[in-house]
């Protein structure tokens, strides 16, 4: 039974666990009530519908990614390509707010978006922000976009269990992409 944080946070955390462990089709207010120990009415007080609950989950997912990315960006002393490197690290789970659980949640939420197409706008707006930052990161905008798409492709292949590179190859690919963001390896 989840007992930490505000009721709203407990509800969101429980909903995430249900989606990660059982899939979005198992997300019901009854199940969330069972996990949190709150009444169904208490959950409805915070989220008037399943759509509202899923919307809050997507918003929290995006917020976590952007917060983690910002933290990683702040740790990088080299301004040239800083955002793109942070984006790669956050995508591959190096931020405190990302990682294996986040990846599983990301896969679940991505799959759930097909059932809630109006929520795609939240993710679309995040992608607009990320792409604008990648394009103005001091790198050639096309090169930075190629790097971003490559890392996202690797992430998606892994979280949807389509392909897993050998760990040494995966690290070599990441290292090569990171090297392409360094001033000595770029022409801009």
PAFI-641587 format. One record per residue: residue in three letters; x, y, z of N, C-alpha, C in turn. Coordinates in steps of 0.2 Angstrom, whole numbers. Example, Ala and Ser with C-alpha at 12.3 -4.5 7.8 and 13.67 -1.06 7.14 Angstrom:
residues 2
    aa     nc1     nc2     nc3    cac1    cac2    cac3     cc1     cc2     cc3
   Ala      66     -28      39      62     -22      39      66     -16      39
   Ser      64     -11      35      68      -5      36      64       0      39
end
This chain:
residues 188
    aa     nc1     nc2     nc3    cac1    cac2    cac3     cc1     cc2     cc3
   Unk       4      -6       0       0       0       0       4       6       0
   Unk       4      11      -5       7      17      -5       5      22       0
   Unk       9      24       4       7      29       9      11      35       9
   Unk      16      36       5      20      42       5      18      48       0
   Unk      19      54       2      17      60      -2      10      61      -2
   Unk       8      66      -5       1      69      -5      -3      63      -9
   Unk     -10      64      -7     -14      59     -10     -14      59     -18
   Unk     -13      65     -21     -12      65     -28      -6      62     -31
   Unk       0      63     -27       6      59     -29       5      52     -28
   Unk       2      50     -23       1      43     -21      -3      39     -27
   Unk      -8      43     -29     -12      40     -34      -8      40     -41
   Unk      -5      45     -43      -1      45     -49       5      39     -48
   Unk       8      38     -43      13      33     -42      10      26     -43
   Unk       4      25     -39       1      19     -40      -2      17     -47
   Unk      -4      23     -50      -6      22     -57       0      20     -62
   Unk       5      23     -61      11      21     -65      13      14     -63
   Unk      13      12     -57      15       5     -56      10       0     -59
   Unk       4       2     -59      -1      -3     -62       0      -3     -70
   Unk       1       3     -73       3       3     -80       9      -1     -82
   Unk      14       0     -78      21      -3     -79      20     -11     -78
   Unk      17     -13     -73      17     -20     -71      11     -24     -75
   Unk       6     -21     -77       0     -24     -79      -3     -21     -86
   Unk      -1     -16     -88      -3     -13     -94      -9      -8     -93
   Unk     -10      -3     -98     -14       2     -97     -22       0     -96
   Unk     -23      -6     -99     -30      -9     -99     -32     -11     -92
   Unk     -27     -12     -87     -28     -14     -80     -29      -8     -76
   Unk     -28      -2     -79     -28       4     -75     -36       6     -74
   Unk     -38       5     -68     -45       7     -66     -45      10     -59
   Unk     -50      14     -57     -50      17     -51     -50      12     -45
   Unk     -54       7     -46     -54       1     -41     -47      -1     -40
   Unk     -43      -2     -45     -36      -5     -44     -32       0     -40
   Unk     -33       7     -43     -29      12     -39     -31      13     -32
   Unk     -37      12     -31     -40      12     -24     -37       7     -19
   Unk     -36       1     -22     -33      -5     -19     -26      -4     -17
   Unk     -22      -1     -22     -15       0     -21     -14       5     -16
   Unk     -18      11     -17     -16      17     -12     -19      16      -5
   Unk     -25      12      -5     -29      12       1     -33      18       2
   Unk     -34      22      -3     -39      27      -4     -46      24      -6
   Unk     -51      28      -5     -57      26      -7     -58      28     -15
   Unk     -62      25     -18     -63      27     -25     -65      34     -26
   Unk     -70      36     -21     -72      43     -21     -66      48     -20
   Unk     -61      46     -16     -55      50     -15     -51      51     -21
   Unk     -51      45     -25     -47      46     -31     -51      50     -36
   Unk     -57      49     -36     -62      54     -41     -61      61     -39
   Unk     -60      62     -32     -59      69     -30     -53      73     -34
   Unk     -48      69     -35     -42      71     -38     -42      71     -45
   Unk     -45      66     -48     -45      64     -55     -52      62     -57
   Unk     -56      67     -61     -63      65     -62     -64      60     -67
   Unk     -59      58     -71     -60      53     -76     -53      49     -77
   Unk     -53      43     -80     -47      40     -82     -43      44     -86
   Unk     -46      47     -91     -43      52     -95     -39      57     -92
   Unk     -42      60     -86     -38      65     -82     -32      62     -79
   Unk     -33      56     -76     -28      52     -73     -22      51     -78
   Unk     -23      48     -84     -18      47     -89     -15      53     -91
   Unk     -19      59     -92     -16      65     -94     -11      67     -88
   Unk     -12      67     -82      -8      69     -77      -2      64     -77
   Unk      -2      58     -78       3      53     -79       8      55     -85
   Unk       5      57     -90       9      59     -96      13      66     -94
   Unk       9      71     -91      12      77     -89      18      76     -84
   Unk      17      71     -80      22      70     -75      28      66     -78
   Unk      27      62     -83      32      59     -86      37      64     -90
   Unk      33      68     -94      37      74     -97      41      78     -93
   Unk      38      80     -87      41      84     -82      47      81     -79
   Unk      47      74     -78      53      70     -75      58      70     -80
   Unk      57      69     -87      62      69     -92      65      76     -92
   Unk      61      81     -93      64      88     -93      68      90     -87
   Unk      66      88     -81      70      90     -75      76      86     -75
   Unk      76      79     -77      82      76     -77      87      78     -82
   Unk      84      80     -88      88      83     -93      92      89     -91
   Unk      88      94     -88      91     100     -85      96      99     -80
   Unk      95      94     -76     101      93     -71     107      90     -74
   Unk     106      86     -79     112      83     -83     116      89     -87
   Unk     111      93     -90     114      99     -94     118     104     -89
   Unk     116     105     -83     119     109     -78     126     106     -76
   Unk     127      99     -77     133      96     -75     139      97     -80
   Unk     137      98     -86     142      98     -92     145     105     -92
   Unk     151     105     -92     155     112     -92     156     114     -99
   Unk     156     110    -104     157     112    -111     150     114    -114
   Unk     150     121    -115     143     123    -118     142     121    -125
   Unk     147     119    -129     146     117    -136     143     110    -136
   Unk     136     109    -138     133     103    -138     131     100    -131
   Unk     131     105    -126     129     103    -120     122     100    -119
   Unk     117     103    -122     110     101    -122     109      94    -126
   Unk     113      93    -131     112      87    -135     115      81    -131
   Unk     121      82    -128     124      77    -123     119      75    -118
   Unk     116      80    -114     111      79    -109     105      75    -111
   Unk     103      77    -117      97      74    -120      99      66    -121
   Unk     105      65    -124     107      58    -125     107      54    -118
   Unk     110      57    -113     111      54    -106     104      53    -103
   Unk     100      58    -103      93      57    -100      89      52    -104
   Unk      89      51    -111      86      46    -114      88      39    -113
   Unk      95      39    -112      98      32    -110      98      31    -103
   Unk      94      35     -99      93      33     -92      98      35     -87
   Unk     102      40     -89     108      43     -84     105      48     -79
   Unk      99      51     -80      97      56     -75      94      52     -69
   Unk      94      56     -63      91      53     -57      83      51     -58
   Unk      80      55     -63      73      54     -64      72      49     -70
   Unk      77      46     -73      76      42     -78      79      35     -76
   Unk      79      30     -81      82      24     -79      77      18     -81
   Unk      78      12     -78      74       6     -80      67       7     -79
   Unk      65       9     -73      58      10     -71      55      16     -76
   Unk      58      21     -77      56      26     -81      55      24     -88
   Unk      60      20     -91      59      17     -97      53      12     -98
   Unk      52       8     -93      46       4     -94      40       8     -94
   Unk      40      13     -89      34      18     -89      33      22     -96
   Unk      39      24     -99      39      27    -105      36      23    -111
   Unk      38      16    -111      35      12    -116      27      11    -115
   Unk      25      10    -108      18      10    -107      14      16    -109
   Unk      17      22    -107      14      28    -109      13      29    -116
   Unk      19      27    -120      19      28    -127      14      23    -130
   Unk      13      17    -127       8      13    -130       1      16    -128
   Unk       0      18    -122      -6      21    -120      -9      27    -124
   Unk      -4      31    -127      -6      36    -131     -10      35    -137
   Unk     -10      29    -139     -14      27    -145     -21      26    -143
   Unk     -22      25    -136     -29      25    -133     -32      32    -131
   Unk     -27      37    -131     -28      44    -129     -25      48    -134
   Unk     -27      49    -140     -24      53    -145     -23      60    -143
   Unk     -28      63    -139     -28      70    -137     -22      71    -133
   Unk     -19      66    -130     -13      67    -125      -7      68    -129
   Unk      -7      66    -136      -1      66    -140       1      74    -140
   Unk      -3      78    -139      -1      85    -140       4      87    -134
   Unk       4      84    -128       8      85    -123      15      83    -125
   Unk      16      77    -128      22      74    -130      24      78    -136
   Unk      20      80    -141      22      84    -147      25      91    -145
   Unk      22      94    -140      25     100    -137      32      99    -134
   Unk      33      94    -130      39      92    -128      44      91    -133
   Unk      42      88    -138      47      87    -144      49      93    -148
   Unk      44      98    -148      45     104    -151      51     108    -147
   Unk      50     108    -141      55     111    -136      62     108    -137
   Unk      62     101    -137      68      97    -137      72      99    -144
   Unk      68      98    -149      71      99    -156      74     106    -156
   Unk      70     111    -154      72     118    -154      79     119    -150
   Unk      79     116    -145      85     116    -141      91     112    -144
   Unk      90     107    -147      95     103    -151      98     107    -156
   Unk      93     111    -160      95     114    -166      99     121    -164
   Unk      99     123    -158     102     129    -156     108     128    -151
   Unk     110     122    -151     115     119    -146     122     121    -148
   Unk     124     124    -153     130     126    -155     133     120    -160
   Unk     129     115    -162     131     110    -166     128     112    -173
   Unk     130     109    -178     126     109    -185     119     106    -183
   Unk     114     110    -185     107     108    -183     105     101    -186
   Unk     108      99    -192     106      93    -195     110      87    -191
   Unk     116      89    -190     120      84    -186     117      82    -179
   Unk     115      88    -176     112      87    -169     105      83    -170
   Unk     102      84    -175      95      81    -176      97      73    -177
   Unk     102      72    -181     104      65    -183     105      61    -176
   Unk     109      65    -172     111      62    -165     105      60    -161
   Unk     101      65    -161      95      65    -157      90      59    -159
   Unk      89      58    -166      85      53    -168      89      46    -167
   Unk      95      46    -168      99      39    -167      98      37    -160
   Unk      98      41    -155      98      39    -148      91      38    -146
   Unk      86      41    -149      79      39    -148      77      33    -151
   Unk      80      31    -157      79      25    -160      81      19    -156
   Unk      87      20    -153      90      15    -149      86      14    -143
   Unk      84      19    -140      79      19    -134      73      15    -136
   Unk      70      17    -141      63      14    -143      64       7    -144
   Unk      69       5    -148      71      -2    -150      71      -6    -143
   Unk      75      -3    -138      76      -7    -132      69      -7    -128
   Unk      66      -2    -127      60      -2    -122      54      -6    -125
   Unk      54      -6    -132      49     -10    -135      51     -17    -137
   Unk      57     -19    -134      60     -26    -135      61     -28    -142
   Unk      62     -23    -146      63     -25    -154      70     -27    -155
   Unk      75     -24    -152      82     -25    -153      86     -23    -147
   Unk      91     -27    -144      95     -25    -139     102     -26    -142
   Unk     106     -21    -142     113     -21    -144     117     -25    -139
   Unk     122     -28    -141     127     -30    -136     130     -24    -132
   Unk     130     -25    -125     132     -19    -121     138     -15    -124
   Unk     143     -19    -126     149     -16    -129     148     -12    -135
   Unk     144     -14    -139     142     -11    -146     137      -5    -144
   Unk     133      -6    -139     129       0    -137     133       6    -134
   Unk     138       4    -130     142       9    -127     146      13    -133
   Unk     149       9    -137     153      11    -143     148      16    -147
   Unk     142      14    -148     138      19    -152     137      25    -148
   Unk     135      25    -142     134      31    -138     140      35    -137
   Unk     146      32    -136     152      36    -136     154      39    -143
   Unk     152      36    -148     153      39    -155     148      45    -156
   Unk     142      44    -154     137      50    -154     139      56    -150
   Unk     142      54    -144     144      59    -139     150      63    -142
   Unk     155      59    -145     161      62    -148     159      67    -154
   Unk     153      66    -157     151      70    -163     148      77    -160
   Unk     147      77    -153     145      84    -150     151      88    -148
   Unk     157      85    -148     163      89    -145     165      94    -150
   Unk     168     100    -148     170     105    -152     175     102    -157
   Unk     180      98    -155     185      96    -159     183      91    -165
   Unk     177      89    -164     174      84    -169     168      87    -174
   Unk     168      94    -173     162      97    -177     165     103    -181
   Unk     161     105    -186     164     110    -190     160     117    -190
   Unk     156     117    -184     152     123    -184     155     128    -179
end
